[in-house]
Amino acid sequence: MSVISDEQMKQLSDLLGQVYTKVKDAVGDASTPGSATFESESLGRYAASSLPIEGIVSGFVPTIPVDTAYITIGSGVVRYDDSNSNSSQIDVPVSRTFQYGFDATCRYGVVAVLQRSELGQSITAVRTALGTALTSGVSTQVEVSDVTSLSGYTPPFFLQIGAENIEIYAVDGSGNALISPSYNGGTPTLSHGIGDTVYVNKPVTPRLLVGMPVPQAYSTDVATTFAYYPPVPSADYIPIARGIVRNPNTVSVARTPELFAIEDLRVLVDVPDSANFTAQESQLINNALGMFKVAVSYQTGFGTPKDVLESLRTWSDQETQDTFPNYWNDRPFSPVETYLRGESFWGISRLEFGDDFKQLYYDSYSTELLTTLAIFRGDIFGGDQTYGSPPSNLSGTFSVQTNPVLGNLSYGRWTYRVTAVTASGESSPSSAVSIDILQSAGSLNSVILSWDAVSPAPLYYHVYRIGSEAYRFIEHRLTAPGDVTGTTYTDTGNTLGTMVRRGLIMMGRTLSSPTRLVLYVPPMTGQFNDFMGGGSLTSTYTDADTVTQNEMVVTVYGIKDDGTIGGPHVVTIPKGTARSTKFSIGGQYDEYVGLSDVSVAPGSDLTLLAGSVSWSPYDLFTIQNV
């Protein structure tokens, strides 16, 4: 019997992964609401008159205030990981700045939620001490003696010093906690001395998930039947309420969105009462739950997805004379029309297992299958990048405005890069900087950027922006030639710019466990004469299917298991690199679960055409786990 094809393996693994995920989600665990295990555990605790594992205990009542640009979430108590956390009443703005020019009659759905990762942080307060004194109305940052105490907290969080609870919006490279501009103008209200006790904490704060606007014709204007709410994964969020918003704010037209319909989604947990069950009834419930746990243990037995995977792995090892991962990982890239289904990036495709199947394999064997964290190809440069170094030390901060002309950026994460343009062409982009605008800052903000001057001085600089959340992978050039000749730029949010792409990057945590990363120059099969991005070129290289045609310099920043950033790691791919070559990223102790940033620059050994780099469609590399 012959080895099954890549296409057949793709279909089989996808189906097996889907079955596994459905079974796993149904059975669940004690921390997954709605799953059988969670609900049975909750029933057992209820029968024993114990408090529930998690859920909204009281409060968090949603209402529409007089100012319909907000949704009001009342004070409340939520239980998480056997601990209670409190929340004060808060007005959460419903406004977002959308990149595209949606009409004022469009509607979009919003969902108010409690984020489980933040609940985990809210039940723990780390204690440290002030490293330097704070002066009322003057100091703009807080330095603590133990900077590691800040590393586990994602901004915004709070530093409680005596009677003052200072909001922090970022932590700089030196470990200083930067005071939020929305908190007393960015300064403390009281003076504090060196050595004063500091409690690092993250109070429970409801946040808003926002969907894309749709024309009024697609809206029922009734919150319970509106069909275009954003997805709310139960593993990540506890829902509070959802609503419909009209009059969307866009980059091209500044508007004040209006919340006009809401639906209460709260599910209050049952508070146990010792009179609910007799001792005999409680014992019968515990017996039934014990039988349920025995039944659940059979999910890994004969005929289950794990059993099928073991049979498939054994069969594959025998047929290919190689291990399952070694054979099926690192499949060659082919023209996109080779596969009916599969991973694709701008005219190329290959076999890569889906997330569900990868999770099945990891849960079964504690081993990661190959995951592509990034794909870059020569033609993404557009064939016009030549000489020069990118700007360095790009940094930025946000400023709250009252006039949309001065600042029209809503809260969220906005990411920027800068390039330098010389007479020879445009440099590669700088390392990215991300600016997190707080919820409390509202929807009228500007971002002020600065960077180090490039020498010799370029003709001008270009500024690029990657939008928040739904627009994370769409990058726009904000500036026109000659707009920026200095080393600062203020983004008011009123310029959409020109959309560009630099490559496909899976940002954030991607892997289940930390591992080494490699930069891989993959093998290619088939002809790639016509391709997207750099226009239509004809392959003139006789060895284009075996080696790269230009030198590329890659800078990689990885995400560690604890959420911190590692790097930069610089890897040079020499011109003429043979296919299937792998370059290690970092040293033996540099292990990552994802990517924070990747930038690519042309090297010095280049094939030039009229002063520009003649990129080949075969100048391709990926970043993968080992």
C-alpha positions as CSV (number, residue, x, y, z in Angstrom):
1,M,0.0,0.0,0.0
2,S,1.4,3.4,-1.0
3,V,1.9,6.3,1.4
4,I,-1.1,8.6,1.5
5,S,-0.7,12.0,-0.2
6,D,-0.3,15.3,1.6
7,E,-3.8,16.3,0.5
8,Q,-5.3,13.1,2.0
9,M,-3.4,13.5,5.2
10,K,-4.6,17.1,5.5
11,Q,-8.3,16.0,5.2
12,L,-7.8,13.0,7.6
13,S,-6.0,15.0,10.2
14,D,-8.5,17.9,10.1
15,L,-11.4,15.5,10.6
16,L,-9.6,13.7,13.4
17,G,-8.7,17.0,15.1
18,Q,-12.3,18.2,14.9
19,V,-13.7,15.1,16.5
20,Y,-11.1,15.3,19.3
21,T,-11.8,18.9,20.0
22,K,-15.6,18.3,20.2
23,V,-15.1,15.4,22.6
24,K,-12.6,17.3,24.7
25,D,-14.8,20.5,24.8
26,A,-17.8,18.4,25.9
27,V,-16.0,16.6,28.7
28,G,-13.9,19.6,29.6
29,D,-12.3,20.2,33.0
30,A,-13.0,21.9,36.3
31,S,-12.0,25.3,34.9
32,T,-14.1,25.2,31.7
33,P,-17.7,26.5,32.3
34,G,-20.4,24.6,30.4
35,S,-18.4,21.4,30.1
36,A,-19.5,18.2,31.7
37,T,-16.6,18.0,34.2
38,F,-17.1,21.7,35.3
39,E,-20.8,21.3,35.8
40,S,-20.5,18.0,37.7
41,E,-17.8,19.5,39.9
42,S,-20.1,22.5,40.6
43,L,-22.9,20.2,41.4
44,G,-20.7,18.3,43.9
45,R,-19.7,21.5,45.6
46,Y,-23.3,22.7,45.7
47,A,-24.4,19.4,47.3
48,A,-21.6,19.8,49.9
49,S,-22.8,23.4,50.6
50,S,-19.4,24.7,49.4
51,L,-19.0,27.9,47.4
52,P,-18.8,27.5,43.5
53,I,-15.5,27.4,41.7
54,E,-16.2,30.5,39.7
55,G,-18.9,32.7,38.3
56,I,-20.7,36.0,38.9
57,V,-21.8,36.0,42.6
58,S,-23.7,39.4,42.5
59,G,-23.9,42.7,40.7
60,F,-22.4,43.7,37.3
61,V,-25.8,45.0,36.3
62,P,-25.6,46.4,32.7
63,T,-27.5,49.7,31.9
64,I,-27.5,52.3,29.2
65,P,-26.6,55.7,30.8
66,V,-27.7,59.1,29.7
67,D,-24.5,59.4,27.7
68,T,-25.1,56.6,25.2
69,A,-21.4,56.6,24.2
70,Y,-20.9,54.2,27.1
71,I,-22.4,51.1,28.7
72,T,-22.6,51.2,32.5
73,I,-21.5,48.0,34.3
74,G,-22.5,48.2,38.0
75,S,-20.3,47.1,40.9
76,G,-20.2,43.4,41.5
77,V,-18.5,40.3,43.0
78,V,-17.1,37.6,40.8
79,R,-15.6,34.3,42.0
80,Y,-12.6,32.8,40.2
81,D,-10.2,30.0,41.3
82,D,-12.0,29.7,44.7
83,S,-11.5,33.4,45.4
84,N,-13.8,36.4,45.3
85,S,-12.9,39.7,43.5
86,N,-14.7,43.0,43.7
87,S,-15.4,45.5,40.9
88,S,-16.5,49.1,41.2
89,Q,-19.1,50.6,38.8
90,I,-17.6,51.7,35.5
91,D,-18.7,53.3,32.3
92,V,-17.1,51.4,29.4
93,P,-16.9,53.4,26.1
94,V,-18.5,51.6,23.1
95,S,-16.6,53.6,20.5
96,R,-13.9,52.2,18.2
97,T,-12.2,53.9,15.3
98,F,-12.8,51.7,12.2
99,Q,-10.3,51.9,9.4
100,Y,-12.9,51.8,6.7
101,G,-15.6,54.4,5.9
102,F,-18.8,52.8,7.2
103,D,-22.0,54.7,6.9
104,A,-23.5,56.4,9.9
105,T,-26.6,54.1,9.7
106,C,-24.4,51.0,10.2
107,R,-24.7,49.0,13.4
108,Y,-22.1,46.9,15.3
109,G,-22.4,44.6,18.2
110,V,-20.5,44.9,21.5
111,V,-20.1,42.4,24.3
112,A,-19.1,43.3,27.8
113,V,-17.0,40.6,29.4
114,L,-14.7,39.7,32.3
115,Q,-11.4,38.4,31.0
116,R,-10.3,35.2,32.8
117,S,-6.6,36.0,32.6
118,E,-7.2,39.3,34.3
119,L,-9.3,37.6,37.0
120,G,-6.3,35.4,37.7
121,Q,-4.2,38.5,38.3
122,S,-6.8,40.3,40.3
123,I,-6.9,37.6,43.1
124,T,-3.1,38.1,43.7
125,A,-1.4,41.3,45.0
126,V,2.4,41.3,45.0
127,R,4.2,43.3,47.7
128,T,7.3,45.4,47.1
129,A,8.7,48.8,48.1
130,L,9.4,52.1,46.5
131,G,12.9,52.5,45.0
132,T,12.7,56.3,44.7
133,A,10.4,58.9,46.2
134,L,7.3,60.2,44.5
135,T,6.4,63.8,44.6
136,S,2.7,64.9,44.4
137,G,1.8,66.4,41.0
138,V,5.4,66.0,39.7
139,S,6.5,62.4,39.3
140,T,5.4,60.6,36.1
141,Q,6.8,57.2,36.8
142,V,7.1,54.8,39.8
143,E,10.3,52.9,40.5
144,V,10.1,49.9,42.8
145,S,12.9,48.1,44.5
146,D,11.9,44.7,43.0
147,V,11.2,45.2,39.3
148,T,10.3,41.5,38.8
149,S,7.1,42.2,40.8
150,L,5.8,44.1,37.8
151,S,6.6,41.4,35.2
152,G,3.5,39.3,35.8
153,Y,1.0,42.2,35.3
154,T,-0.3,43.2,31.9
155,P,-1.1,47.0,31.8
156,P,-3.2,48.7,32.8
157,F,-2.7,47.7,36.5
158,F,-2.5,49.6,39.8
159,L,0.1,50.3,42.5
160,Q,-1.5,50.8,45.9
161,I,0.7,53.1,48.0
162,G,-0.9,54.1,51.3
163,A,-4.2,55.7,50.5
164,E,-3.4,56.1,46.8
165,N,-4.2,53.6,44.0
166,I,-2.1,54.7,41.0
167,E,-3.0,53.5,37.5
168,I,-0.1,52.3,35.4
169,Y,-0.3,52.1,31.6
170,A,3.1,50.7,30.7
171,V,6.5,49.5,32.0
172,D,9.6,50.8,30.3
173,G,12.8,49.0,29.5
174,S,14.3,50.0,32.9
175,G,11.4,48.5,34.9
176,N,9.8,51.8,35.7
177,A,6.0,51.8,36.0
178,L,4.7,54.7,33.9
179,I,1.7,56.6,35.4
180,S,-1.3,56.7,33.1
181,P,-2.1,60.1,31.6
182,S,-5.8,59.5,32.5
183,Y,-4.8,59.3,36.2
184,N,-4.5,62.8,37.7
185,G,-2.8,64.0,34.6
186,G,-0.1,61.4,34.8
187,T,1.2,62.3,38.3
188,P,0.5,61.0,41.9
189,T,-1.9,63.0,44.1
190,L,0.2,62.3,47.3
191,S,3.9,62.3,48.1
192,H,5.6,59.0,49.0
193,G,9.0,58.2,50.5
194,I,11.7,55.6,49.6
195,G,10.9,52.3,51.1
196,D,7.1,52.8,51.4
197,T,5.1,49.6,50.8
198,V,3.7,49.1,47.3
199,Y,1.0,46.6,46.5
200,V,0.9,45.6,42.8
201,N,-2.7,44.6,41.9
202,K,-5.1,44.4,39.0
203,P,-8.7,45.1,40.1
204,V,-11.5,43.4,38.1
205,T,-12.4,45.7,35.1
206,P,-15.0,44.7,32.5
207,R,-13.8,45.1,29.0
208,L,-15.6,45.3,25.6
209,L,-15.3,43.1,22.6
210,V,-16.4,44.8,19.4
211,G,-17.7,43.4,16.1
212,M,-17.6,44.8,12.6
213,P,-20.3,47.3,11.5
214,V,-23.0,46.0,9.1
215,P,-25.6,48.0,7.1
216,Q,-28.9,48.8,8.9
217,A,-30.7,46.4,6.5
218,Y,-28.9,43.5,8.2
219,S,-29.9,44.6,11.7
220,T,-33.0,43.8,13.7
221,D,-32.2,46.6,16.1
222,V,-33.1,44.1,18.9
223,A,-30.2,43.0,21.1
224,T,-31.5,39.4,21.5
225,T,-31.7,38.7,17.7
226,F,-28.8,40.8,16.3
227,A,-26.6,38.3,14.4
228,Y,-23.3,40.1,14.2
229,Y,-21.8,40.1,17.7
230,P,-18.1,39.3,18.0
231,P,-17.2,35.7,19.1
232,V,-16.8,35.2,22.9
233,P,-14.8,32.1,23.7
234,S,-16.0,30.7,27.0
235,A,-12.5,29.6,27.9
236,D,-11.3,33.2,27.8
237,Y,-14.3,35.3,29.0
238,I,-17.2,35.5,31.3
239,P,-20.0,37.4,29.5
240,I,-21.9,40.2,31.2
241,A,-24.0,41.9,28.5
242,R,-24.2,42.6,24.8
243,G,-25.6,45.5,22.9
244,I,-26.1,47.2,19.5
245,V,-24.3,50.5,18.6
246,R,-25.1,52.8,15.7
247,N,-23.2,55.8,14.1
248,P,-19.7,54.1,13.9
249,N,-16.7,56.3,14.3
250,T,-14.2,55.9,11.3
251,V,-10.8,57.3,10.4
252,S,-12.4,59.3,7.6
253,V,-15.4,60.7,9.5
254,A,-15.3,61.4,13.2
255,R,-18.6,60.4,14.9
256,T,-19.9,59.7,18.4
257,P,-21.3,56.1,18.5
258,E,-24.6,55.6,20.3
259,L,-25.5,52.4,22.3
260,F,-29.3,51.9,21.9
261,A,-30.1,48.3,22.9
262,I,-28.6,45.9,25.4
263,E,-29.2,42.3,26.6
264,D,-28.3,41.0,30.1
265,L,-26.1,37.9,29.7
266,R,-25.2,37.4,33.3
267,V,-25.5,33.9,34.8
268,L,-25.4,34.3,38.6
269,V,-24.0,31.3,40.4
270,D,-26.1,29.5,43.0
271,V,-25.0,30.4,46.6
272,P,-25.2,27.1,48.5
273,D,-27.6,26.5,51.4
274,S,-27.0,23.8,53.9
275,A,-30.7,22.9,53.8
276,N,-30.7,22.2,50.1
277,F,-29.9,18.4,50.4
278,T,-30.1,15.8,53.1
279,A,-27.0,13.8,54.0
280,Q,-28.4,10.8,52.0
281,E,-29.1,13.0,48.9
282,S,-25.6,14.5,49.1
283,Q,-24.2,10.9,49.2
284,L,-26.2,9.8,46.2
285,I,-25.0,12.9,44.2
286,N,-21.3,12.1,45.1
287,N,-21.8,8.4,44.0
288,A,-23.2,9.5,40.7
289,L,-20.3,11.9,40.2
290,G,-17.9,9.1,40.9
291,M,-19.5,7.0,38.2
292,F,-19.2,10.0,35.8
293,K,-15.5,10.3,36.4
294,V,-15.0,6.6,35.6
295,A,-17.0,7.0,32.4
296,V,-14.8,10.0,31.4
297,S,-11.7,8.0,31.9
298,Y,-12.7,5.8,28.9
299,Q,-12.5,8.7,26.5
300,T,-8.9,7.7,25.8
301,G,-9.8,4.1,25.1
302,F,-10.3,2.0,21.9
303,G,-11.9,3.9,19.0
304,T,-11.3,7.3,20.4
305,P,-9.3,10.0,18.5
306,K,-6.2,9.2,20.5
307,D,-6.5,5.6,19.6
308,V,-6.9,6.4,15.9
309,L,-3.9,8.7,16.1
310,E,-1.8,5.9,17.6
311,S,-2.8,3.6,14.8
312,L,-2.2,6.3,12.1
313,R,1.2,7.0,13.6
314,T,2.2,3.3,13.7
315,W,1.0,2.8,10.1
316,S,2.8,6.0,8.9
317,D,6.1,5.0,10.6
318,Q,6.0,1.6,8.8
319,E,5.1,3.0,5.4
320,T,7.6,5.9,5.3
321,Q,10.4,4.2,7.3
322,D,10.6,7.5,9.3
323,T,8.9,8.9,12.4
324,F,5.5,10.6,11.9
325,P,6.8,14.1,12.7
326,N,9.9,13.8,10.6
327,Y,8.1,12.7,7.5
328,W,5.1,15.0,7.7
329,N,6.8,18.2,8.9
330,D,8.7,20.5,6.6
331,R,6.7,19.6,3.5
332,P,7.8,21.5,0.4
333,F,6.0,24.7,-0.8
334,S,4.1,24.4,-4.0
335,P,2.0,26.6,-6.3
336,V,-1.3,27.3,-4.6
337,E,-3.3,25.5,-7.3
338,T,-1.5,22.2,-6.3
339,Y,-3.8,21.8,-3.3
340,L,-7.6,22.2,-3.1
341,R,-7.1,22.9,0.6
342,G,-4.2,23.7,2.8
343,E,-2.1,26.5,4.2
344,S,-1.7,29.3,1.6
345,F,0.2,32.6,1.4
346,W,0.1,34.7,-1.7
347,G,0.3,32.0,-4.3
348,I,2.1,29.3,-2.3
349,S,0.7,26.4,-0.3
350,R,1.8,23.2,1.5
351,L,0.6,20.7,4.1
352,E,0.5,21.9,7.6
353,F,-1.6,20.3,10.3
354,G,-4.5,22.2,11.8
355,D,-4.5,23.5,15.4
356,D,-7.0,20.9,16.5
357,F,-4.9,18.0,15.3
358,K,-1.7,19.6,16.7
359,Q,-3.4,19.8,20.1
360,L,-4.4,16.1,19.9
361,Y,-0.8,15.2,19.1
362,Y,0.6,17.3,21.9
363,D,-1.9,16.0,24.5
364,S,-1.1,12.4,23.4
365,Y,2.7,12.5,23.2
366,S,3.7,15.8,24.9
367,T,5.5,16.7,21.6
368,E,4.8,19.7,19.4
369,L,4.2,19.1,15.7
370,L,5.7,21.7,13.4
371,T,4.1,25.1,13.5
372,T,4.9,27.9,11.1
373,L,5.1,31.1,13.1
374,A,6.0,33.4,10.2
375,I,6.3,33.3,6.4
376,F,8.3,35.9,4.4
377,R,8.9,35.9,0.7
378,G,11.2,38.2,-1.4
379,D,8.3,39.7,-3.4
380,I,6.8,41.3,-0.3
381,F,9.5,44.0,-0.6
382,G,8.0,45.1,-3.9
383,G,11.4,45.0,-5.6
384,D,12.2,48.5,-4.6
385,Q,14.1,48.2,-1.3
386,T,17.9,48.8,-1.6
387,Y,20.4,50.4,0.7
388,G,20.4,52.0,4.1
389,S,19.8,51.1,7.7
390,P,16.3,51.4,9.3
391,P,15.7,53.9,12.1
392,S,16.5,52.7,15.6
393,N,15.1,53.3,19.1
394,L,11.5,53.9,18.0
395,S,9.3,54.8,21.0
396,G,6.0,56.4,21.6
397,T,3.3,57.4,24.0
398,F,-0.4,58.4,23.8
399,S,-2.1,61.6,24.7
400,V,-5.8,62.1,25.6
401,Q,-7.5,64.7,23.4
402,T,-10.9,66.5,23.5
403,N,-11.1,67.4,19.8
404,P,-11.3,64.6,17.2
405,V,-9.2,66.8,14.9
406,L,-6.3,66.5,17.4
407,G,-6.8,62.9,18.2
408,N,-9.2,60.3,16.9
409,L,-7.7,57.0,18.0
410,S,-9.8,54.7,20.2
411,Y,-8.3,52.7,23.0
412,G,-6.6,49.4,22.1
413,R,-3.2,48.4,20.8
414,W,-1.6,50.4,17.9
415,T,1.7,49.2,16.5
416,Y,4.1,51.3,14.5
417,R,7.3,51.0,12.3
418,V,9.4,53.6,10.6
419,T,11.6,53.5,7.5
420,A,14.2,55.9,6.0
421,V,14.0,56.9,2.3
422,T,17.2,57.8,0.5
423,A,18.0,58.5,-3.1
424,S,18.7,54.8,-3.5
425,G,15.4,53.7,-2.1
426,E,13.5,52.8,1.1
427,S,15.2,51.0,4.0
428,S,13.7,48.0,5.7
429,P,11.3,48.8,8.5
430,S,12.5,49.5,12.1
431,S,11.6,47.2,14.9
432,A,8.0,47.7,15.9
433,V,6.7,49.6,19.0
434,S,3.2,49.0,20.3
435,I,1.2,51.7,22.1
436,D,-1.6,50.5,24.4
437,I,-4.3,53.2,24.8
438,L,-6.3,52.5,28.0
439,Q,-10.0,51.9,28.1
440,S,-10.3,54.8,30.5
441,A,-8.7,57.1,27.9
442,G,-11.8,56.9,25.7
443,S,-11.9,57.2,21.9
444,L,-10.1,60.5,21.3
445,N,-6.4,60.0,21.5
446,S,-3.2,60.8,19.6
447,V,0.1,58.9,19.5
448,I,3.4,60.7,19.6
449,L,6.4,58.8,18.1
450,S,10.1,59.5,18.1
451,W,13.2,57.7,16.9
452,D,17.0,58.2,16.4
453,A,18.1,60.1,13.3
454,V,19.6,58.0,10.5
455,S,23.1,58.9,9.2
456,P,23.7,60.1,6.6
457,A,20.4,62.0,6.7
458,P,17.7,60.5,4.5
459,L,15.4,62.5,2.2
460,Y,12.5,61.7,4.5
461,Y,10.9,59.0,6.7
462,H,7.8,56.9,6.3
463,V,5.6,55.9,9.2
464,Y,3.6,52.7,9.2
465,R,0.7,51.7,11.5
466,I,-0.9,48.3,12.3
467,G,-4.4,48.8,13.6
468,S,-5.8,47.4,16.9
469,E,-7.5,44.0,17.4
470,A,-9.4,43.1,14.2
471,Y,-6.8,45.0,12.0
472,R,-3.8,43.4,13.7
473,F,-2.3,42.1,10.5
474,I,-3.2,45.0,8.2
475,E,-0.5,47.6,7.9
476,H,-1.0,51.1,6.5
477,R,1.7,53.6,5.4
478,L,0.4,56.9,7.0
479,T,2.8,59.3,5.3
480,A,3.3,60.6,1.8
481,P,6.8,61.2,0.3
482,G,8.4,64.3,2.0
483,D,5.8,64.5,4.8
484,V,8.3,63.7,7.6
485,T,11.9,64.9,7.5
486,G,12.5,65.1,11.2
487,T,12.5,62.3,13.8
488,T,9.0,62.8,15.4
489,Y,5.5,62.1,14.2
490,T,2.1,62.5,15.7
491,D,-0.6,60.1,14.6
492,T,-4.0,61.7,15.1
493,G,-5.9,58.7,13.7
494,N,-7.4,60.8,10.9
495,T,-5.2,59.3,8.2
496,L,-6.0,55.9,6.7
497,G,-2.9,55.7,4.5
498,T,-2.0,53.1,2.0
499,M,-2.3,49.4,2.9
500,V,0.9,47.3,2.7
501,R,2.0,43.8,3.6
502,R,5.4,42.7,4.8
503,G,4.7,39.0,5.4
504,L,2.5,36.7,7.4
505,I,3.3,36.6,11.1
506,M,1.4,34.7,13.8
507,M,1.9,37.1,16.7
508,G,1.3,36.2,20.3
509,R,1.5,32.8,22.0
510,T,1.3,30.1,19.3
511,L,2.9,26.9,20.9
512,S,1.7,24.9,23.8
513,S,5.2,24.6,25.4
514,P,8.4,26.7,25.1
515,T,10.8,25.4,22.5
516,R,13.7,26.5,20.3
517,L,12.9,28.3,17.1
518,V,14.6,28.0,13.7
519,L,14.7,30.0,10.6
520,Y,14.0,27.6,7.8
521,V,14.6,27.9,4.0
522,P,12.1,25.4,2.8
523,P,12.3,23.3,-0.4
524,M,10.1,24.3,-3.4
525,T,8.3,22.2,-6.0
526,G,6.7,23.5,-9.1
527,Q,7.2,26.7,-11.1
528,F,6.5,30.1,-9.4
529,N,7.0,32.3,-12.5
530,D,3.9,34.5,-11.8
531,F,3.3,35.6,-8.2
532,M,1.6,38.4,-6.3
533,G,3.2,41.2,-4.3
534,G,6.1,42.3,-6.5
535,G,4.2,42.1,-9.7
536,S,4.5,39.5,-12.4
537,L,8.1,38.4,-13.0
538,T,9.6,35.6,-15.2
539,S,12.0,33.2,-13.5
540,T,15.4,33.6,-15.2
541,Y,17.4,31.5,-12.7
542,T,18.3,28.0,-13.7
543,D,18.8,27.0,-10.1
544,A,15.9,29.0,-8.6
545,D,14.4,25.9,-7.2
546,T,17.4,24.9,-5.1
547,V,19.0,28.1,-3.7
548,T,18.1,31.7,-2.6
549,Q,19.0,34.6,-4.9
550,N,19.6,37.4,-2.4
551,E,21.0,37.9,1.0
552,M,18.5,38.6,3.7
553,V,19.0,39.8,7.3
554,V,16.3,38.8,9.7
555,T,15.8,40.2,13.3
556,V,13.6,38.1,15.6
557,Y,12.0,38.9,19.0
558,G,10.4,35.9,20.7
559,I,7.7,35.6,23.4
560,K,8.8,33.6,26.5
561,D,6.5,31.3,28.5
562,D,6.2,34.0,31.2
563,G,5.1,36.6,28.6
564,T,8.4,38.6,28.5
565,I,10.2,39.3,25.3
566,G,13.5,37.8,24.3
567,G,15.9,39.1,21.6
568,P,16.9,40.6,19.3
569,H,18.3,37.6,17.5
570,V,19.8,38.4,14.1
571,V,20.1,35.7,11.5
572,T,21.7,36.3,8.0
573,I,20.5,34.1,5.1
574,P,23.4,34.3,2.6
575,K,22.8,34.6,-1.1
576,G,22.9,31.1,-2.6
577,T,21.6,29.3,0.5
578,A,20.6,25.7,-0.3
579,R,17.0,24.7,0.3
580,S,16.1,22.8,3.5
581,T,18.8,24.8,5.4
582,K,17.9,25.7,9.0
583,F,19.4,28.5,11.1
584,S,19.0,28.4,14.9
585,I,17.4,31.5,16.4
586,G,19.3,32.5,19.6
587,G,21.2,30.3,21.9
588,Q,20.4,26.9,23.5
589,Y,18.5,28.6,26.4
590,D,16.4,30.8,24.2
591,E,13.0,29.0,24.1
592,Y,9.8,30.7,23.0
593,V,6.1,30.0,22.7
594,G,5.5,32.6,20.0
595,L,6.8,35.7,18.1
596,S,6.7,39.3,19.3
597,D,8.2,40.9,16.2
598,V,10.1,40.0,13.0
599,S,11.8,42.4,10.6
600,V,13.6,41.6,7.3
601,A,16.3,43.7,5.6
602,P,18.2,43.2,2.4
603,G,21.8,42.2,3.0
604,S,24.8,43.4,1.0
605,D,25.2,40.5,-1.4
606,L,22.3,41.3,-3.7
607,T,21.1,40.8,-7.3
608,L,20.3,44.4,-8.5
609,L,18.2,45.5,-11.4
610,A,18.3,49.3,-12.1
611,G,19.5,50.0,-8.6
612,S,16.7,47.9,-6.9
613,V,16.8,44.4,-5.5
614,S,15.7,41.8,-8.0
615,W,13.8,39.6,-5.7
616,S,13.1,36.1,-6.7
617,P,9.9,34.3,-5.7
618,Y,12.2,31.7,-4.4
619,D,13.7,34.1,-1.8
620,L,11.4,32.6,0.9
621,F,11.9,31.6,4.5
622,T,9.7,30.6,7.4
623,I,10.2,30.6,11.2
624,Q,9.2,27.4,12.9
625,N,9.6,25.5,16.2
626,V,12.2,22.8,16.4
